[in-house]
């Protein structure tokens, strides 16, 4: 199997997981939120500085369908991480070639 085929297959699996399977994730609060609720200090929590961002709360702002919103947020997140990772790899690769 070539590197390109492996990359495309991995990307497709990642997109399916982010776009489809993510909808079936638990809606129960995570550990920190659960402890805050149990210990009674959850009401003192402040909103995150990015609470109004387009991808806040694992959804896409303006998309009313919850399933579609969560799936799009997952796919956008994958695209952002892939772009950042590719950019870092490109810079490191160029630097290594320049030093060689």
N, C-alpha and C positions, 0 to 999 in steps of 0.2 A: 504494500500500500504506500502510495507516495505521500510526501508531507502535505501537499496541497489537498489531497483527498481526506487525509486525517484532520486537517484544519477545518475544512468545510463540514465534515461530519460532526466534529466537536462543536462547531458554531451552531449547527442546526439543533443538536441535542440541547445546548445551552439555551437557545431561543425558545424551544418548546418548554423546557423546564421553567424559564422565567415568564413566558407568556401564558402558559396553560396550567401547569401544575401548581404554580404559585397561588392560584385562586383557592386551592384546597388546603392551604396552610391554616393552622389553628388560629381562631380569632380570640382565643383566651389571652389575657395579658401576659407579658413576659415576666421573668423572675423578679426584676427590679420593681415593676409596677405592682405585682402581686404582694410583695413584701410591704411596699408603701401603703397599699390598701389595708393589709392585715394589721400593720402597726399604727395606722391612723394618721399618717402624715402626707397622704396623697393629695389632699386639698391644698397643700402649701407649694405644690409643684408649679413652676413657671413654664410658659410656652418656650419652645426652642426659638432661637433667633431666626431660624429658617422655616418656621411654622407656616408662613404664607407663601412658600415657594411652590412652583408648579408641580413638584413631585412629592409634596408633603403627605404624610400618612399613607405611604405606599399606594398612591393613586395619582392620576393625572388630573389637575385642576380643570374644571369645565366639562369633563366627560361624566355624564350622569350614570351610565351603566357601570355598576360596581365591578363586574367581572372584566369588562373591556378596559376599564380604568386601571385596575391592578395589573392586568396583563401588559398593557402599554407601558406602565411604569417599570415593570420588570425588563421589558425589551429595551427601553430607553436606558435603563441602568446598565444593562449588558453592553450596549453600544458605547456608552460613556467610558466604562472601564476598559473596553477593548481599545478605544481610541487613545486613552491615556497610556495604557500599557504599550501599545504600538509606538507611541511617541517617545516614551522612555527608552524602549529597546532600540529605536532608531538613533537616538542621541548617544547612547552607550556604544552602539556598534560603530558609529562614526568616530567617536573619541578613541576607541580601541584601534581602528585602522589608522588614524592620524598619528598615534603614538608608536605604531609598529614600524 
